Amino acid sequence: MLIDSEGLPVAAWSRGRYDQEMWGALSRKLVDDVTATCEYGGVTQPDSLEFRSGNERFSLQRVADMWLVSIADAASDELEKIRVNQAVEMVTRHLQERYKNVY
């Protein structure tokens, strides 16, 4: 799922298991909290976050001024990380081609 700066879904694909608006808002809250902590500690803002919870792995990657959210099985292999990175590259390329004067 791609979320904007307010946590609203811009684009998403799922197998119907996840409420996109709830996960978008939760992801934005996580990014805001980690960013505030980094600012307080004098550390640069993160470009990615990843954590596991139960049987799932959550990955957030910065894409321009948005975030790409990926929720996968915790046992998923390294191929999932490669796919997420490819998606980041595709979105970045699309934004640069389509909105040259903004990105």
DSSP file with accessible surface (Angstrom, degrees, kcal/mol):
  #  RESIDUE AA STRUCTURE BP1 BP2  ACC     N-H-->O    O-->H-N    N-H-->O    O-->H-N    TCO  KAPPA ALPHA  PHI   PSI    X-CA   Y-CA   Z-CA
    1    1 A M              0   0   33      0, 0.0    68,-3.9     0, 0.0     2,-0.5   0.000 360.0 360.0 360.0 138.9    0.0    0.0    0.0
    2    2 A L  E     -AB  11  68A  17      9,-3.3     8,-3.9    66,-0.2     9,-1.3  -0.929 360.0-169.5-105.8 123.3    1.2    3.5   -0.8
    3    3 A I  E     -AB   9  67A   0     64,-3.0    64,-2.2    -2,-0.5     2,-0.0  -0.885  13.1-132.4-115.4 149.9    0.2    6.1    1.7
    4    4 A D    >   -     0   0   43      4,-2.3     3,-1.8    -2,-0.3    62,-0.1  -0.135  44.8 -79.1 -86.4-171.3    0.5    9.9    1.5
    5    5 A S  T 3  S+     0   0   73      1,-0.3    61,-0.1     2,-0.1    -1,-0.1   0.646 131.1  49.9 -68.6 -12.6    1.8   12.3    4.1
    6    6 A E  T 3  S-     0   0  145      2,-0.1    -1,-0.3     0, 0.0    22,-0.1   0.391 120.1-104.3-103.4  -0.3   -1.4   12.1    6.1
    7    7 A G  S <  S+     0   0    2     -3,-1.8    21,-0.2     1,-0.3    20,-0.1   0.571  73.9 140.3  90.2  10.3   -1.6    8.3    6.2
    8    8 A L        -     0   0   89     16,-0.1    -4,-2.3    17,-0.1    -1,-0.3  -0.697  59.4-106.9 -88.7 138.0   -4.3    8.0    3.5
    9    9 A P  E     +A    3   0A  38      0, 0.0    -6,-0.3     0, 0.0     3,-0.1  -0.418  34.5 177.3 -65.1 129.4   -4.0    5.2    1.0
   10   10 A V  E    S-     0   0A  83     -8,-3.9     2,-0.3     1,-0.5    -7,-0.2   0.793  74.3  -7.7 -95.1 -43.3   -3.0    6.4   -2.5
   11   11 A A  E    S+A    2   0A  54     -9,-1.3    -9,-3.3     2,-0.0    -1,-0.5  -0.984  72.1 175.2-151.9 149.2   -2.8    3.0   -4.0
   12   12 A A        -     0   0   42     -2,-0.3     2,-0.3   -11,-0.2     8,-0.0  -0.997  17.8-169.3-156.6 154.1   -3.1   -0.5   -2.6
   13   13 A W        +     0   0  191     -2,-0.3     2,-0.3     2,-0.0    -2,-0.0  -0.969  26.5 146.6-142.8 130.2   -3.2   -4.2   -3.4
   14   14 A S        -     0   0   41     -2,-0.3    -2,-0.0     3,-0.0     6,-0.0  -0.967  58.1-108.0-152.7 171.0   -4.1   -6.9   -0.9
   15   15 A R  S    S-     0   0  215     -2,-0.3    -2,-0.0     1,-0.0     0, 0.0   0.044  70.3 -95.9 -91.2  23.3   -5.7  -10.2   -0.6
   16   16 A G  S    S+     0   0   67      2,-0.1    -1,-0.0     1,-0.1    -2,-0.0   0.507  99.6 109.1  81.7   7.7   -8.6   -8.5    1.2
   17   17 A R        +     0   0  170      2,-0.0     2,-0.4     1,-0.0    -1,-0.1   0.665  65.8  64.2 -89.5 -17.1   -7.4   -9.3    4.7
   18   18 A Y  S    S-     0   0   54      4,-0.0     2,-0.8     3,-0.0    -2,-0.1  -0.897  75.3-128.9-119.9 138.9   -6.4   -5.8    5.8
   19   19 A D     >  -     0   0   98     -2,-0.4     4,-2.6     1,-0.2     5,-0.3  -0.729  23.7-156.7 -80.3 110.4   -8.3   -2.6    6.3
   20   20 A Q  H  > S+     0   0   75     -2,-0.8     4,-2.4     1,-0.2     5,-0.2   0.877  87.5  49.1 -62.5 -41.7   -6.3   -0.1    4.2
   21   21 A E  H  > S+     0   0  140      2,-0.2     4,-2.2     1,-0.2    -1,-0.2   0.907 112.9  47.4 -67.8 -39.2   -7.4    3.0    6.0
   22   22 A M  H  > S+     0   0   89      2,-0.2     4,-2.5     1,-0.2    -2,-0.2   0.948 115.5  44.4 -66.6 -45.6   -6.7    1.6    9.4
   23   23 A W  H  X S+     0   0   39     -4,-2.6     4,-2.5     2,-0.2    -2,-0.2   0.847 111.8  54.1 -69.6 -32.3   -3.2    0.3    8.4
   24   24 A G  H  X S+     0   0    0     -4,-2.4     4,-2.2    -5,-0.3    -1,-0.2   0.948 112.0  43.8 -63.9 -45.4   -2.5    3.6    6.5
   25   25 A A  H  X S+     0   0   58     -4,-2.2     4,-2.2     2,-0.2    -2,-0.2   0.915 114.7  49.3 -66.3 -42.2   -3.2    5.6    9.7
   26   26 A L  H  X S+     0   0   70     -4,-2.5     4,-2.4     1,-0.2    -1,-0.2   0.925 110.8  50.4 -64.2 -41.7   -1.3    3.2   11.9
   27   27 A S  H  X S+     0   0    4     -4,-2.5     4,-2.5     1,-0.2    -1,-0.2   0.915 109.8  50.0 -62.6 -42.5    1.7    3.3    9.6
   28   28 A R  H  X S+     0   0   43     -4,-2.2     4,-2.7     1,-0.2    -1,-0.2   0.906 109.3  52.2 -63.6 -39.3    1.7    7.1    9.6
   29   29 A K  H  X S+     0   0  115     -4,-2.2     4,-2.6     2,-0.2    -2,-0.2   0.924 109.6  49.2 -62.4 -42.9    1.6    7.1   13.4
   30   30 A L  H  X S+     0   0   52     -4,-2.4     4,-2.6     2,-0.2     5,-0.3   0.934 112.2  47.9 -61.8 -45.3    4.6    4.8   13.5
   31   31 A V  H  X S+     0   0    1     -4,-2.5     4,-2.8     1,-0.2     5,-0.2   0.934 112.5  49.1 -62.2 -45.1    6.5    6.9   11.1
   32   32 A D  H  X S+     0   0   74     -4,-2.7     4,-2.5     1,-0.2    -1,-0.2   0.915 112.5  47.7 -61.5 -43.6    5.6   10.1   13.0
   33   33 A D  H  X S+     0   0   70     -4,-2.6     4,-2.1     2,-0.2    -2,-0.2   0.925 114.5  45.0 -65.9 -43.3    6.7    8.5   16.4
   34   34 A V  H  X S+     0   0   51     -4,-2.6     4,-2.6    -5,-0.2    -2,-0.2   0.917 113.3  51.2 -67.4 -39.6   10.0    7.2   15.1
   35   35 A T  H  X S+     0   0   15     -4,-2.8     4,-2.6    -5,-0.3    -2,-0.2   0.925 110.0  49.3 -63.1 -43.7   10.7   10.5   13.3
   36   36 A A  H  X S+     0   0   55     -4,-2.5     4,-2.4     1,-0.2    -1,-0.2   0.910 111.5  49.5 -62.8 -40.3   10.0   12.5   16.5
   37   37 A T  H  X S+     0   0   99     -4,-2.1     4,-2.1     2,-0.2    -2,-0.2   0.913 111.0  49.4 -65.1 -41.5   12.3   10.2   18.5
   38   38 A C  H  X>S+     0   0   24     -4,-2.6     5,-3.2     2,-0.2     4,-0.6   0.910 111.1  49.6 -64.2 -42.3   15.0   10.6   15.9
   39   39 A E  H ><5S+     0   0  119     -4,-2.6     3,-0.8     3,-0.2    -2,-0.2   0.908 110.3  50.8 -62.5 -42.2   14.7   14.4   16.0
   40   40 A Y  H 3<5S+     0   0  216     -4,-2.4    -1,-0.2     1,-0.2    -2,-0.2   0.888 113.7  44.8 -62.8 -37.4   14.9   14.3   19.8
   41   41 A G  H 3<5S-     0   0   54     -4,-2.1    -1,-0.2    -5,-0.2    -2,-0.2   0.460 115.1-114.8 -86.7  -1.7   18.0   12.2   19.6
   42   42 A G  T <<5S+     0   0   71     -3,-0.8     2,-0.3    -4,-0.6    -3,-0.2   0.792  70.9 135.6  74.7  27.3   19.6   14.3   16.9
   43   43 A V      < -     0   0   91     -5,-3.2    -1,-0.3    -6,-0.2    -2,-0.1  -0.808  60.9-100.0-107.8 149.0   19.5   11.5   14.3
   44   44 A T        -     0   0  123     -2,-0.3    -1,-0.1     1,-0.1    -3,-0.0  -0.270  49.3 -89.8 -64.9 155.5   18.4   11.8   10.7
   45   45 A Q        -     0   0   85      1,-0.1    -1,-0.1    -7,-0.1   -10,-0.1  -0.314  49.2-103.3 -65.8 146.8   14.9   10.7    9.8
   46   46 A P        -     0   0   22      0, 0.0    -1,-0.1     0, 0.0     3,-0.1  -0.356  19.4-161.9 -73.8 149.9   14.5    7.1    8.8
   47   47 A D  S    S+     0   0  108      1,-0.3    15,-3.1    -2,-0.1     2,-0.3   0.522  79.7  16.8 -99.4 -15.3   14.1    6.0    5.1
   48   48 A S  E     -C   61   0A  61     13,-0.2     2,-0.3    19,-0.1    -1,-0.3  -0.991  58.7-164.2-155.3 153.4   12.7    2.7    6.1
   49   49 A L  E     +C   60   0A  29     11,-2.6    11,-3.1    -2,-0.3     2,-0.3  -0.990  10.7 178.1-135.1 144.2   11.2    0.8    9.1
   50   50 A E  E     +C   59   0A  82     -2,-0.3     2,-0.3     9,-0.2     9,-0.2  -0.981   8.4 155.5-148.4 135.2   10.8   -2.9    9.6
   51   51 A F  E     -C   58   0A  76      7,-2.3     7,-3.3    -2,-0.3     2,-0.4  -0.982  29.7-129.8-153.0 161.5    9.4   -4.9   12.4
   52   52 A R  E     -C   57   0A 147     -2,-0.3     2,-0.4     5,-0.2     5,-0.2  -0.911  17.5-179.4-114.2 145.2    7.8   -8.3   13.2
   53   53 A S  E >   -C   56   0A  68      3,-2.7     3,-1.9    -2,-0.4     2,-0.3  -0.915  62.5 -50.1-144.7 112.0    4.6   -8.9   15.2
   54   54 A G  T 3  S-     0   0   72     -2,-0.4     0, 0.0     1,-0.3     0, 0.0  -0.430 124.1 -14.3  62.8-121.7    3.4  -12.4   15.7
   55   55 A N  T 3  S+     0   0  133     -2,-0.3    19,-2.7    -3,-0.1    20,-0.4   0.221 122.8  81.9 -98.1  13.4    3.4  -14.1   12.3
   56   56 A E  E <   -CD  53  73A  41     -3,-1.9    -3,-2.7    17,-0.3     2,-0.5  -0.913  59.8-150.5-126.1 149.4    3.7  -11.0   10.2
   57   57 A R  E     -CD  52  72A   1     15,-3.4    15,-2.5    -2,-0.3     2,-0.5  -0.969  14.1-157.2-116.1 129.5    6.5   -8.7    9.1
   58   58 A F  E     -CD  51  71A  11     -7,-3.3    -7,-2.3    -2,-0.5     2,-0.4  -0.910  10.7-176.0-109.2 131.6    5.7   -5.0    8.5
   59   59 A S  E     -CD  50  70A   5     11,-2.7    11,-2.9    -2,-0.5     2,-0.4  -0.993   7.1-172.9-130.9 131.7    7.9   -2.9    6.2
   60   60 A L  E     -CD  49  69A   1    -11,-3.1   -11,-2.6    -2,-0.4     2,-0.4  -0.996   6.6-176.7-124.3 127.1    7.7    0.8    5.5
   61   61 A Q  E     -CD  48  68A  39      7,-2.2     7,-3.2    -2,-0.4     2,-0.3  -0.986  27.1-121.1-124.9 133.3    9.9    2.4    2.8
   62   62 A R  E     - D   0  67A  69    -15,-3.1     2,-0.4    -2,-0.4     5,-0.2  -0.532  27.2-176.8 -72.9 133.5   10.0    6.1    2.0
   63   63 A V  E >   - D   0  66A   1      3,-2.9     3,-2.7    -2,-0.3     2,-0.2  -0.926  61.4 -60.0-132.3 104.6    9.1    6.9   -1.6
   64   64 A A  T 3  S-     0   0   45     -2,-0.4    28,-0.0     1,-0.3    -1,-0.0  -0.388 120.0 -20.7  55.3-118.2    9.4   10.6   -2.4
   65   65 A D  T 3  S+     0   0   86     -2,-0.2    -1,-0.3    -3,-0.1     2,-0.2   0.132 132.0  69.8-105.2  21.0    7.0   12.2    0.1
   66   66 A M  E <  S- D   0  63A  17     -3,-2.7    -3,-2.9   -62,-0.1     2,-0.4  -0.699  74.3-124.3-125.7 177.2    5.0    9.0    0.6
   67   67 A W  E     -BD   3  62A   3    -64,-2.2   -64,-3.0    -5,-0.2     2,-0.6  -0.993   9.0-142.9-129.5 136.6    5.5    5.6    2.3
   68   68 A L  E     -BD   2  61A  21     -7,-3.2    -7,-2.2    -2,-0.4     2,-0.5  -0.879  21.0-159.4 -96.5 121.3    5.2    2.2    0.8
   69   69 A V  E     - D   0  60A   8    -68,-3.9     2,-0.4    -2,-0.6    -9,-0.2  -0.894   9.9-176.3-106.6 129.6    3.7   -0.2    3.4
   70   70 A S  E     - D   0  59A  23    -11,-2.9   -11,-2.7    -2,-0.5     2,-0.5  -0.993   7.5-171.7-127.5 129.7    4.2   -4.0    3.0
   71   71 A I  E     + D   0  58A  36     -2,-0.4     2,-0.3   -13,-0.2   -13,-0.2  -0.986  22.9 157.1-120.7 121.0    2.7   -6.6    5.3
   72   72 A A  E     - D   0  57A  20    -15,-2.5   -15,-3.4    -2,-0.5     2,-0.1  -0.884  49.4 -74.9-138.0 168.6    3.9  -10.1    4.7
   73   73 A D  E >   - D   0  56A  96     -2,-0.3     3,-2.3   -17,-0.2   -17,-0.3  -0.425  41.2-129.1 -63.6 134.7    4.3  -13.5    6.4
   74   74 A A  T 3  S+     0   0   13    -19,-2.7   -18,-0.2     1,-0.3    -1,-0.1   0.787 108.5  57.8 -60.7 -25.0    7.2  -13.3    8.9
   75   75 A A  T 3  S+     0   0   83    -20,-0.4    -1,-0.3   -18,-0.0    -2,-0.1   0.439  78.8 125.5 -85.7   1.9    8.6  -16.5    7.4
   76   76 A S    <   -     0   0   32     -3,-2.3    -4,-0.0     1,-0.1     5,-0.0  -0.263  59.8-121.0 -62.1 148.9    8.8  -14.9    4.0
   77   77 A D    >>  -     0   0   95      1,-0.1     3,-1.4     3,-0.0     4,-0.6  -0.060  33.2 -84.1 -84.0-174.6   12.2  -15.1    2.4
   78   78 A E  H 3> S+     0   0  117      1,-0.3     4,-1.7     2,-0.2     3,-0.3   0.680 117.0  78.9 -65.6 -17.2   14.5  -12.3    1.2
   79   79 A L  H 3> S+     0   0   78      1,-0.2     4,-2.4     2,-0.2    -1,-0.3   0.857  86.2  59.6 -61.0 -32.7   12.7  -12.3   -2.1
   80   80 A E  H <> S+     0   0   14     -3,-1.4     4,-2.2     1,-0.2    -1,-0.2   0.915 103.5  50.2 -63.3 -40.3   10.0  -10.2   -0.4
   81   81 A K  H  X S+     0   0   64     -4,-0.6     4,-2.3    -3,-0.3    -1,-0.2   0.898 109.5  51.6 -65.0 -37.9   12.5   -7.5    0.4
   82   82 A I  H  X S+     0   0   86     -4,-1.7     4,-2.4     1,-0.2    -2,-0.2   0.921 109.0  50.6 -64.6 -42.8   13.7   -7.5   -3.2
   83   83 A R  H  X S+     0   0  146     -4,-2.4     4,-2.3     2,-0.2    -2,-0.2   0.896 109.5  50.6 -62.4 -40.2   10.1   -7.1   -4.4
   84   84 A V  H  X S+     0   0   11     -4,-2.2     4,-2.4     2,-0.2    -1,-0.2   0.936 110.7  49.0 -63.5 -44.5    9.5   -4.2   -2.0
   85   85 A N  H  X S+     0   0   74     -4,-2.3     4,-2.2     1,-0.2    -2,-0.2   0.888 110.4  51.3 -63.1 -37.6   12.7   -2.5   -3.3
   86   86 A Q  H  X S+     0   0  105     -4,-2.4     4,-2.5     2,-0.2    -1,-0.2   0.904 109.0  50.9 -65.3 -39.3   11.6   -3.0   -6.9
   87   87 A A  H  X S+     0   0   30     -4,-2.3     4,-2.7     2,-0.2     5,-0.2   0.910 108.4  52.1 -64.4 -40.1    8.2   -1.5   -6.1
   88   88 A V  H  X S+     0   0   22     -4,-2.4     4,-2.6     1,-0.2    -2,-0.2   0.936 110.9  47.8 -59.9 -45.5   10.0    1.6   -4.5
   89   89 A E  H  X S+     0   0  115     -4,-2.2     4,-2.6     1,-0.2    -2,-0.2   0.904 111.8  49.9 -63.4 -40.5   12.1    2.0   -7.7
   90   90 A M  H  X S+     0   0  117     -4,-2.5     4,-2.5     2,-0.2    -2,-0.2   0.928 112.7  45.6 -66.1 -43.4    9.0    1.7  -10.0
   91   91 A V  H  X S+     0   0   33     -4,-2.7     4,-2.7     2,-0.2     5,-0.2   0.927 113.6  50.2 -65.5 -43.1    7.0    4.2   -8.0
   92   92 A T  H  X S+     0   0   43     -4,-2.6     4,-2.4    -5,-0.2    -2,-0.2   0.939 112.3  46.9 -60.2 -46.7   10.0    6.6   -7.9
   93   93 A R  H  X S+     0   0  119     -4,-2.6     4,-2.4     1,-0.2     5,-0.2   0.920 112.2  50.5 -62.3 -43.1   10.5    6.3  -11.6
   94   94 A H  H  X S+     0   0   96     -4,-2.5     4,-2.9     1,-0.2     5,-0.3   0.929 111.1  48.0 -61.6 -45.0    6.8    6.8  -12.3
   95   95 A L  H  X S+     0   0   15     -4,-2.7     4,-2.5     1,-0.2     8,-0.3   0.898 112.7  48.9 -63.4 -40.8    6.7    9.9  -10.2
   96   96 A Q  H  < S+     0   0  103     -4,-2.4    -1,-0.2    -5,-0.2    -2,-0.2   0.880 116.5  42.3 -68.2 -36.3    9.8   11.4  -11.8
   97   97 A E  H  < S+     0   0  126     -4,-2.4     3,-0.5    -5,-0.2    -2,-0.2   0.909 123.1  36.4 -75.4 -41.7    8.5   10.7  -15.4
   98   98 A R  H  < S+     0   0  165     -4,-2.9     2,-0.2    -5,-0.2    -2,-0.2   0.846 129.0  30.3 -82.2 -36.6    4.9   11.8  -14.8
   99   99 A Y    >X  +     0   0  103     -4,-2.5     4,-2.4    -5,-0.3     3,-1.3  -0.490  68.6 158.6-123.8  63.8    5.5   14.8  -12.4
  100  100 A K  T 34 S+     0   0  169     -3,-0.5    -1,-0.1     1,-0.3    -2,-0.1   0.850  73.9  51.6 -56.9 -41.2    8.9   16.1  -13.5
  101  101 A N  T 34 S+     0   0  153      1,-0.2    -1,-0.3    -3,-0.2    -5,-0.1   0.661 115.7  40.9 -76.6 -12.9    8.5   19.5  -12.0
  102  102 A V  T <4        0   0   97     -3,-1.3    -2,-0.2    -7,-0.2    -1,-0.2   0.829 360.0 360.0 -98.5 -42.0    7.5   18.2   -8.5
  103  103 A Y     <        0   0   91     -4,-2.4    -1,-0.2    -8,-0.3    -4,-0.1  -0.737 360.0 360.0-110.7 360.0    9.9   15.3   -8.1
